[in-house]
Amino acid sequence: MTENKKEFVEPVSNLEVIFKDGLPVSIVLSVEDFERMTSKIATAEELFEGKDLFMPDGQKVTFEEMADKRFALECIDRKADLDSCL
């Protein structure tokens, strides 16, 4: 792995890779890690479409801050949905 790639790779402690005949065939990760990843992808897609990284209060933020905020809001919504089912 080159130095540049290390900047973009986050270690995942609970990542499990399943191999068959020496080839990776499946990856298992926590729901939280999956949701965090999908939040980052959604934020990246918005950037690709030309949306700027501004919070609702007008403050300009970094990509990570925007993705973390999106993830936190999605967690709140998901918890509310679960609570309404009980």
Secondary structure, DSSP 8 states (H G I E B T S, - for coil): --HHHHTT----TT-EEEEETTEEEEEE--HHHHHHHHHHHHHHHHHHTT---B-TTS-B--HHHHHHHHHHHHHHHHHHHHHHH-
